[in-house]
C-alpha cells in the first residue's frame, strides 16, 4: 500500500483508508456466532458499518509522514477505533447522554439492552489493548510506549475519561472559557490528537518532529470538538442541552473564529514537513469546509 502523493485528493485518501480499517475491524472483532454470541453481536453492531473513521485516518495520516507503506499500522488504527466505539456506546447510555440513536440507527442499549451495552463497551476497550499487545510489526519497546500513551489519552489524567467527568460535572452550570477549553481538550482533543501522535511515533519521527505533531494534534483535537458543537447548534439538535459547549459560552460566530484559528495553527505546526504532511494539512481543510 502506497501513501497518497501530495497531489492526491483527500477524499481519495479516505476512500482507501476507511475500507481498509473496516476490513481490519471485521477480522479483529469476534464473530457474531462466537460464544457468548450476544455480546459479540453488540460489539460488531456498534463498531462496523458506520462512522467517519476520523481517528484511525488521523493515525495513518501521522504514520505516512514518515513511512510509505501504511499496512503495518492498520491493527493499531483499528484498536483506536475500538476505543472510540466503546466510548460512544457508554456516552449513549441513559446514565450518560441518554441518546436512543447513533449514526441513524438505534443505540446499542436500545438494540440490545443496557447491561449488554455496558459489557460490549467494556469488551471493545479490552479487545483494543489485547490487539495492541499482539502487534508484531513494530519493536516491542515501541508498542509498549503506544500502549502506555493510548492508556493516558483515553484515561482519567487529562484524557478522554477525565473530560467526560468534567463534562458531567459542568451540566447545567455556568462555566468559564478556561474551564470549557479544559473539558474539550480532555474529552475529545487528547484522544483524537493522540491518534495522530501514535501514528507519527510508529512512523519513526524524531523528538522534534513529534513535538510538531503534538502541537498539530492539540489544535485539531480542540477544533474538531468546537466544530461538532457548532454543527449541533446549526442543526437544532438538543443533544447538547444543558452541556457546556462553545456556542453556549462564546456564541456561534466566535466559536467558528476560534476553530478557524486552531486549524490555522495546526497547519502551521506541520508546515515544516512540507509535502510529507499533505494529508494532515488536508484534514484541516476537510474540517473547516465540510
Secondary structure, DSSP 8 states (H G I E B T S, - for coil): -----TTS-HHHHHHHHHHHHHHHHHHHS--TTSSSHHHHHHHHHHHSS-S--HHHHHHHHHHTTT-S--GGGHHHHHHHHHHHHHHHHHHHSTTTT--SEETTEE-HHHHS-HHHHHHHHHHHHHHHHHHHHT--SS-HHHHHHHHHHHHHHTSSSSSHHHHHHHHHHHTTS---HHHHHHHHIIIIIHHHHHHHHHHHHHTT--HHHHHHHHHHHHHHHHHHHHHHHHHHHHHT--TTTTS--HHHHH-HHHHHHHHHHHHHHHHHHHGGGGGGGHHHHHHHHHHHH-
